[in-house]
Amino acid sequence: MALLLKNVRLETGYLYDQSFVTATETKIVDILIENGKFVEISTTIETNDAVVVDAKEQLLVPSFKEMHTHIDKTYFGGEWKAPSPATEGIFTRFKEEATILPKQLDVAAERAHAMVKHYIKNGHTHIRTHVNVDPHIETKHMEIVKHVLESYQDQVTYEIVAFPQHGILRNGPEFLRILEKALQMGATHIGGVDPALVDRNSMEVLKTTFQLAEKYDVAIDIHLHEQNTLGALEIQHILNEIQQRSFKMEVTLSHAYALADLPQQTLDNLLDQMAANNVSVTTTVPIGVGPITIPVKYMYDRGVKVSFGHDSLIDHWSPFGSGDTIHKLNQFVQRFSYIDEWHIGQSLKYATGGLTPLNEDGEQQWPKVGDVANALLVDAVSSAHLIARQCPLSTVISKGNIIHEEEIELKGEFR
C-alpha cells in the first residue's frame, strides 16, 4: 500500500550572514512512498491509491538508530530497583549476574518486548543489542532475544552482538563452545569487554575474537572502558589485528573512554588508523567526573564514524537510560556547548547512521527519490530546533509503513 504524506516540511538550505549560518530554510511539500521507498517529492501530489496523512507542516527527519543497548537483561517494564554500589568495579556486576540473570529468565522476553516497543515509540527503526553469553545462562538470552526481535522484523532492522560479558579466557576452554553456539544461532557481531582487565591477556583474547569473527563472517563490537595509556594500548592492539589479518568487516569500539584523555599526537595517530581501517565508535555521551566524554565531532571530522546509543535503560548496571534519542542529542550539544543552528542541526547524524537532511554545506541530501522511507514527523521547524527544544515526534515510519502514531499539540516554531 502506498503512503502519501501531505503538507510536509523539508529542510532545503541554510540562511547565512556572510559565512555564519543564521537559520534553516524549509519548504512545504507532498511526499509519495511506495514499496518502502520515497518515489515522488513535489509541491502537490494527487493519487487515488494511497493512504493519505496530513503532516500539518511538521518536519520530516531520518529515523533513529539505537547502536548500543542490552535488551536481554533489563529491569525495564518491571518494578523499580536501583543498582547496588560496585565495590569491585565490573567484577561486582559479574558476581551479581551469576544469580540475577538466571532468576530473570522468566521475564526476560516480556521486558525485551517492552524495550523494543519503547524504542519504536521514540523513533528508532534499527536496534543493535548486545546479548550476554556467559557460563550462567549460556545461550538462553540469545534464544530469547532472537525470538523477540524476529517478531518486529516488519518494523525494525536489528543486529545482535554475541557478548561474552564475563570474559573469554577466564571461563575456561569449554566456554568457547558456548560462544560459538551463540554465533551459529545468528549473531551478526561478536563482542568483548576490556580484555586486559577482565581476562588479563589482551593479545590472546583479541586473537580469539578475530578468529571467531573470520570463521563466522561477523563484525566485531568491543566494550572498552579502560582509560589513558592502557586504553590506547588496547585500541592499538585491535588496529594491529585488523591490519595483520586484512580484516574487512566493521569493527566498533563501544565507549572507548581512552579517546577522551590522550595526548593530542597519540589521539590523532589512533584516529587516523581507525579511519583508515573502518573502525567506528559508539558512545552514550557520558557526563561525569573526569574526561570521559570522547571528542565526538573532532573524531568525525578526522574520518571516524561515531554513533550514539543508550546502553541499558535500567538494569543492575545503571538506572539512567531513557531510550529518548532527542534528549540524548540535546545532552550532547549542551555537553559541547553547541548553541548555533549549524552545529546543533548537524549533530543529528550521530543518531541516524550519518543521515542529515542538509549536508555541511547546506545542500539538501535527504530525502531523495529511491531512499528507503525510514523517517519521523516531528513538531519542529529545523533539525536544530528539534534537538535544542526537544520537540515531540508524532509519527514513526519504517520502510514506508507507519509503525507508531500519536496525537501531539502542534506549536511549530513557537515550541
Secondary structure by P-SEA (a helix, b strand, c coil): cbbbbcbbbbbcccccccccccbbbbbbbbbbbccccccccccbbbbcccccccccbbbbbbbbbbcbbbcccccccccbbbbcccccaaaaaaaaaaccccccccaaaaaaaaaaaaaaaacccbbbbbbbbcccccaaaaaaaaaaaaaaccccccccccccccccccccaaaaaaaaaaaaaccccccccccccccccaaaaaaaaaaaaaaabbbbbbbbccccaaaaaaaaaaaaaaaaaccccccccccccccccccaaaaaaaaaaaaaabbbbbbcccccccccccaaaaaaaaccccccccccccccccccccccaaaaaaaaaaaaccccaaaaaaccccccccccccccccccccccccccccccccccccaaaaaaacccccbbbccccccbbbbcccccccc
